[in-house]
Amino acid sequence: MADSTQITIKDSGPFLVKGPFTLTDAEGNDFTIDKEMVPLCRCGASTTQPFCNGTHRKIEFESVVRAPAED
């Protein structure tokens, strides 16, 4: 599936989005995406919102998310 989008949640870090996607703000304006993989901020402290700039390390953001185990 070459045209699929994958989102990976990094421990205490950003969402890494890889593949074709459109990122649209609340007013309907699209962000320019010129990379194959884009980190999106989860901590809320990035000065380049909605993109990650590594500030999560400086503020010691912690979040570990795991998919639930299947029964």
A tleap script that builds the chain and sets N, CA, C and O, in Angstrom:
source leaprc.protein.ff14SB
mol = sequence {
  NMET ALA ASP SER THR GLN ILE THR ILE LYS
  ASP SER GLY PRO PHE LEU VAL LYS GLY PRO
  PHE THR LEU THR ASP ALA GLU GLY ASN ASP
  PHE THR ILE ASP LYS GLU MET VAL PRO LEU
  CYS ARG CYS GLY ALA SER THR THR GLN PRO
  PHE CYS ASN GLY THR HIE ARG LYS ILE GLU
  PHE GLU SER VAL VAL ARG ALA PRO ALA GLU
  CASP
}
set mol.1.N position { 0.820 -1.186 0.000 }
set mol.1.CA position { 0.000 0.000 0.000 }
set mol.1.C position { 0.867 1.254 0.000 }
set mol.1.O position { 1.059 1.856 1.057 }
set mol.2.N position { 1.370 1.647 -1.093 }
set mol.2.CA position { 2.261 2.792 -1.195 }
set mol.2.C position { 1.548 4.114 -0.925 }
set mol.2.O position { 2.192 5.089 -0.537 }
set mol.3.N position { 0.242 4.166 -1.121 }
set mol.3.CA position { -0.500 5.405 -0.942 }
set mol.3.C position { -1.155 5.519 0.423 }
set mol.3.O position { -2.036 6.359 0.604 }
set mol.4.N position { -0.757 4.707 1.383 }
set mol.4.CA position { -1.367 4.779 2.708 }
set mol.4.C position { -0.594 5.754 3.593 }
set mol.4.O position { 0.578 6.049 3.359 }
set mol.5.N position { -1.292 6.240 4.615 }
set mol.5.CA position { -0.685 7.148 5.577 }
set mol.5.C position { -0.475 6.408 6.879 }
set mol.5.O position { -1.356 5.675 7.329 }
set mol.6.N position { 0.679 6.592 7.484 }
set mol.6.CA position { 0.994 5.949 8.764 }
set mol.6.C position { 1.274 7.038 9.790 }
set mol.6.O position { 2.025 7.977 9.525 }
set mol.7.N position { 0.660 6.906 10.972 }
set mol.7.CA position { 0.918 7.822 12.076 }
set mol.7.C position { 1.511 7.006 13.213 }
set mol.7.O position { 0.896 6.051 13.688 }
set mol.8.N position { 2.704 7.385 13.644 }
set mol.8.CA position { 3.399 6.696 14.728 }
set mol.8.C position { 3.485 7.645 15.914 }
set mol.8.O position { 3.871 8.805 15.763 }
set mol.9.N position { 3.124 7.150 17.098 }
set mol.9.CA position { 3.194 7.947 18.312 }
set mol.9.C position { 4.536 7.667 18.975 }
set mol.9.O position { 4.809 6.539 19.386 }
set mol.10.N position { 5.369 8.693 19.079 }
set mol.10.CA position { 6.675 8.548 19.717 }
set mol.10.C position { 6.523 8.743 21.221 }
set mol.10.O position { 5.827 9.660 21.655 }
set mol.11.N position { 7.164 7.894 22.020 }
set mol.11.CA position { 7.119 8.046 23.471 }
set mol.11.C position { 7.602 9.441 23.857 }
set mol.11.O position { 8.702 9.851 23.487 }
set mol.12.N position { 6.780 10.154 24.593 }
set mol.12.CA position { 7.095 11.501 25.082 }
set mol.12.C position { 7.552 12.438 23.972 }
set mol.12.O position { 8.347 13.349 24.205 }
set mol.13.N position { 7.047 12.211 22.772 }
set mol.13.CA position { 7.425 13.020 21.618 }
set mol.13.C position { 6.247 13.242 20.688 }
set mol.13.O position { 5.094 13.135 21.106 }
set mol.14.N position { 6.529 13.550 19.432 }
set mol.14.CA position { 5.484 13.931 18.485 }
set mol.14.C position { 4.751 12.743 17.862 }
set mol.14.O position { 5.118 11.583 18.048 }
set mol.15.N position { 3.709 13.081 17.125 }
set mol.15.CA position { 3.103 12.148 16.179 }
set mol.15.C position { 3.948 12.257 14.915 }
set mol.15.O position { 4.156 13.365 14.419 }
set mol.16.N position { 4.435 11.156 14.386 }
set mol.16.CA position { 5.153 11.161 13.110 }
set mol.16.C position { 4.176 10.707 12.037 }
set mol.16.O position { 3.670 9.586 12.083 }
set mol.17.N position { 3.912 11.576 11.075 }
set mol.17.CA position { 2.968 11.277 10.008 }
set mol.17.C position { 3.759 11.051 8.728 }
set mol.17.O position { 4.526 11.912 8.297 }
set mol.18.N position { 3.562 9.882 8.125 }
set mol.18.CA position { 4.291 9.516 6.910 }
set mol.18.C position { 3.285 9.068 5.856 }
set mol.18.O position { 2.387 8.271 6.133 }
set mol.19.N position { 3.446 9.582 4.669 }
set mol.19.CA position { 2.550 9.219 3.576 }
set mol.19.C position { 1.743 10.420 3.122 }
set mol.19.O position { 1.901 11.519 3.654 }
set mol.20.N position { 0.886 10.214 2.147 }
set mol.20.CA position { 0.116 11.340 1.625 }
set mol.20.C position { -0.969 11.779 2.613 }
set mol.20.O position { -1.748 10.958 3.097 }
set mol.21.N position { -1.010 13.085 2.905 }
set mol.21.CA position { -2.064 13.628 3.758 }
set mol.21.C position { -2.151 15.126 3.552 }
set mol.21.O position { -1.227 15.752 3.033 }
set mol.22.N position { -3.263 15.688 3.962 }
set mol.22.CA position { -3.477 17.122 3.939 }
set mol.22.C position { -3.701 17.567 5.371 }
set mol.22.O position { -4.447 16.925 6.111 }
set mol.23.N position { -3.067 18.656 5.770 }
set mol.23.CA position { -3.227 19.213 7.110 }
set mol.23.C position { -3.905 20.567 6.950 }
set mol.23.O position { -3.365 21.475 6.317 }
set mol.24.N position { -5.101 20.689 7.535 }
set mol.24.CA position { -5.942 21.863 7.350 }
set mol.24.C position { -6.217 22.524 8.689 }
set mol.24.O position { -6.515 21.841 9.669 }
set mol.25.N position { -6.117 23.862 8.739 }
set mol.25.CA position { -6.390 24.573 9.994 }
set mol.25.C position { -7.902 24.755 10.187 }
set mol.25.O position { -8.696 24.339 9.343 }
set mol.26.N position { -8.285 25.376 11.296 }
set mol.26.CA position { -9.696 25.532 11.651 }
set mol.26.C position { -10.465 26.432 10.679 }
set mol.26.O position { -11.695 26.390 10.638 }
set mol.27.N position { -9.749 27.242 9.900 }
set mol.27.CA position { -10.397 28.115 8.928 }
set mol.27.C position { -10.444 27.509 7.530 }
set mol.27.O position { -10.917 28.148 6.590 }
set mol.28.N position { -9.956 26.281 7.391 }
set mol.28.CA position { -9.986 25.605 6.102 }
set mol.28.C position { -8.762 25.827 5.242 }
set mol.28.O position { -8.756 25.449 4.071 }
set mol.29.N position { -7.722 26.436 5.799 }
set mol.29.CA position { -6.489 26.686 5.046 }
set mol.29.C position { -5.534 25.507 5.203 }
set mol.29.O position { -5.318 25.012 6.309 }
set mol.30.N position { -4.968 25.064 4.089 }
set mol.30.CA position { -4.034 23.940 4.112 }
set mol.30.C position { -2.616 24.407 4.411 }
set mol.30.O position { -2.174 25.443 3.914 }
set mol.31.N position { -1.914 23.636 5.225 }
set mol.31.CA position { -0.493 23.855 5.462 }
set mol.31.C position { 0.277 23.275 4.284 }
set mol.31.O position { -0.151 22.281 3.696 }
set mol.32.N position { 1.398 23.878 3.933 }
set mol.32.CA position { 2.269 23.344 2.898 }
set mol.32.C position { 3.122 22.246 3.518 }
set mol.32.O position { 3.851 22.487 4.480 }
set mol.33.N position { 3.032 21.059 2.974 }
set mol.33.CA position { 3.810 19.910 3.443 }
set mol.33.C position { 4.759 19.526 2.311 }
set mol.33.O position { 4.321 19.094 1.244 }
set mol.34.N position { 6.057 19.686 2.550 }
set mol.34.CA position { 7.030 19.391 1.492 }
set mol.34.C position { 8.019 18.308 1.906 }
set mol.34.O position { 9.109 18.197 1.345 }
set mol.35.N position { 7.620 17.512 2.897 }
set mol.35.CA position { 8.474 16.430 3.366 }
set mol.35.C position { 7.692 15.125 3.335 }
set mol.35.O position { 6.462 15.124 3.381 }
set mol.36.N position { 8.420 14.013 3.256 }
set mol.36.CA position { 7.776 12.702 3.250 }
set mol.36.C position { 7.246 12.329 4.632 }
set mol.36.O position { 6.243 11.625 4.747 }
set mol.37.N position { 7.927 12.806 5.690 }
set mol.37.CA position { 7.501 12.531 7.058 }
set mol.37.C position { 7.483 13.835 7.837 }
set mol.37.O position { 8.423 14.626 7.755 }
set mol.38.N position { 6.402 14.063 8.599 }
set mol.38.CA position { 6.228 15.313 9.333 }
set mol.38.C position { 5.940 15.009 10.799 }
set mol.38.O position { 5.062 14.197 11.092 }
set mol.39.N position { 6.668 15.647 11.738 }
set mol.39.CA position { 6.365 15.480 13.157 }
set mol.39.C position { 5.337 16.520 13.602 }
set mol.39.O position { 5.540 17.719 13.410 }
set mol.40.N position { 4.239 16.061 14.195 }
set mol.40.CA position { 3.216 16.960 14.713 }
set mol.40.C position { 3.304 17.003 16.232 }
set mol.40.O position { 3.420 15.967 16.887 }
set mol.41.N position { 3.248 18.209 16.785 }
set mol.41.CA position { 3.412 18.446 18.217 }
set mol.41.C position { 2.293 17.784 19.026 }
set mol.41.O position { 1.123 17.842 18.648 }
set mol.42.N position { 2.669 17.155 20.140 }
set mol.42.CA position { 1.700 16.634 21.108 }
set mol.42.C position { 1.761 17.387 22.415 }
set mol.42.O position { 0.787 17.382 23.169 }
set mol.43.N position { 2.880 18.040 22.712 }
set mol.43.CA position { 3.057 18.669 24.029 }
set mol.43.C position { 2.390 20.035 24.130 }
set mol.43.O position { 2.104 20.501 25.233 }
set mol.44.N position { 2.139 20.684 22.991 }
set mol.44.CA position { 1.512 21.989 22.987 }
set mol.44.C position { 2.467 23.153 23.176 }
set mol.44.O position { 2.029 24.304 23.185 }
set mol.45.N position { 3.756 22.890 23.329 }
set mol.45.CA position { 4.720 23.953 23.610 }
set mol.45.C position { 5.564 24.368 22.401 }
set mol.45.O position { 6.350 25.310 22.503 }
set mol.46.N position { 5.421 23.700 21.282 }
set mol.46.CA position { 6.217 24.027 20.096 }
set mol.46.C position { 5.904 25.438 19.612 }
set mol.46.O position { 4.748 25.861 19.605 }
set mol.47.N position { 6.938 26.157 19.210 }
set mol.47.CA position { 6.750 27.493 18.647 }
set mol.47.C position { 6.468 27.419 17.146 }
set mol.47.O position { 6.271 28.447 16.499 }
set mol.48.N position { 6.450 26.209 16.595 }
set mol.48.CA position { 6.168 26.017 15.174 }
set mol.48.C position { 4.885 25.208 14.994 }
set mol.48.O position { 4.766 24.438 14.042 }
set mol.49.N position { 3.930 25.379 15.898 }
set mol.49.CA position { 2.657 24.656 15.854 }
set mol.49.C position { 2.064 24.680 14.458 }
set mol.49.O position { 2.131 25.716 13.796 }
set mol.50.N position { 1.499 23.612 13.992 }
set mol.50.CA position { 1.242 22.349 14.673 }
set mol.50.C position { 2.404 21.379 14.579 }
set mol.50.O position { 2.284 20.217 14.967 }
set mol.51.N position { 3.532 21.858 14.062 }
set mol.51.CA position { 4.690 20.993 13.871 }
set mol.51.C position { 5.556 20.953 15.128 }
set mol.51.O position { 5.598 21.920 15.889 }
set mol.52.N position { 6.235 19.850 15.339 }
set mol.52.CA position { 7.122 19.675 16.487 }
set mol.52.C position { 8.463 20.354 16.200 }
set mol.52.O position { 8.996 20.264 15.094 }
set mol.53.N position { 8.993 21.033 17.216 }
set mol.53.CA position { 10.335 21.614 17.085 }
set mol.53.C position { 11.282 21.092 18.166 }
set mol.53.O position { 12.371 21.635 18.355 }
set mol.54.N position { 10.871 20.045 18.872 }
set mol.54.CA position { 11.722 19.430 19.885 }
set mol.54.C position { 11.560 19.997 21.280 }
set mol.54.O position { 12.251 19.554 22.197 }
set mol.55.N position { 10.674 20.957 21.475 }
set mol.55.CA position { 10.480 21.574 22.783 }
set mol.55.C position { 10.035 20.572 23.834 }
set mol.55.O position { 10.253 20.791 25.026 }
set mol.56.N position { 9.412 19.467 23.411 }
set mol.56.CA position { 8.958 18.456 24.378 }
set mol.56.C position { 10.108 17.973 25.258 }
set mol.56.O position { 9.895 17.630 26.421 }
set mol.57.N position { 11.320 17.942 24.716 }
set mol.57.CA position { 12.489 17.532 25.510 }
set mol.57.C position { 12.807 18.573 26.585 }
set mol.57.O position { 13.095 18.230 27.732 }
set mol.58.N position { 12.752 19.838 26.201 }
set mol.58.CA position { 13.086 20.934 27.115 }
set mol.58.C position { 12.102 21.015 28.286 }
set mol.58.O position { 12.506 21.277 29.419 }
set mol.59.N position { 10.813 20.792 28.012 }
set mol.59.CA position { 9.810 20.894 29.070 }
set mol.59.C position { 9.556 19.556 29.765 }
set mol.59.O position { 8.706 19.455 30.649 }
set mol.60.N position { 10.302 18.534 29.353 }
set mol.60.CA position { 10.206 17.194 29.925 }
set mol.60.C position { 8.792 16.617 29.826 }
set mol.60.O position { 8.273 16.026 30.773 }
set mol.61.N position { 8.185 16.809 28.644 }
set mol.61.CA position { 6.870 16.242 28.348 }
set mol.61.C position { 6.943 14.724 28.442 }
set mol.61.O position { 7.874 14.105 27.927 }
set mol.62.N position { 5.962 14.134 29.099 }
set mol.62.CA position { 5.923 12.674 29.228 }
set mol.62.C position { 4.563 12.146 28.813 }
set mol.62.O position { 3.531 12.604 29.304 }
set mol.63.N position { 4.569 11.193 27.918 }
set mol.63.CA position { 3.355 10.503 27.503 }
set mol.63.C position { 3.776 9.223 26.794 }
set mol.63.O position { 4.527 9.250 25.819 }
set mol.64.N position { 3.284 8.124 27.296 }
set mol.64.CA position { 3.544 6.821 26.667 }
set mol.64.C position { 2.186 6.203 26.354 }
set mol.64.O position { 1.411 5.881 27.255 }
set mol.65.N position { 1.920 6.046 25.087 }
set mol.65.CA position { 0.629 5.523 24.629 }
set mol.65.C position { 0.844 4.157 24.004 }
set mol.65.O position { 1.739 3.973 23.178 }
set mol.66.N position { 0.017 3.201 24.404 }
set mol.66.CA position { 0.083 1.851 23.823 }
set mol.66.C position { -1.320 1.442 23.375 }
set mol.66.O position { -2.314 1.753 24.032 }
set mol.67.N position { -1.375 0.760 22.278 }
set mol.67.CA position { -2.639 0.202 21.812 }
set mol.67.C position { -3.072 -0.885 22.784 }
set mol.67.O position { -2.232 -1.620 23.302 }
set mol.68.N position { -4.371 -0.997 23.037 }
set mol.68.CA position { -4.830 -2.036 23.959 }
set mol.68.C position { -4.564 -3.433 23.398 }
set mol.68.O position { -4.623 -3.655 22.188 }
set mol.69.N position { -4.275 -4.351 24.287 }
set mol.69.CA position { -4.037 -5.739 23.891 }
set mol.69.C position { -5.349 -6.336 23.399 }
set mol.69.O position { -6.410 -6.086 23.970 }
set mol.70.N position { -5.265 -7.115 22.349 }
set mol.70.CA position { -6.462 -7.798 21.820 }
set mol.70.C position { -6.684 -9.072 22.612 }
set mol.70.O position { -5.743 -9.784 22.959 }
set mol.71.N position { -7.947 -9.339 22.888 }
set mol.71.CA position { -8.289 -10.582 23.630 }
set mol.71.C position { -8.421 -11.755 22.707 }
set mol.71.O position { -8.701 -12.866 23.157 }
savepdb mol mol.pdb
quit
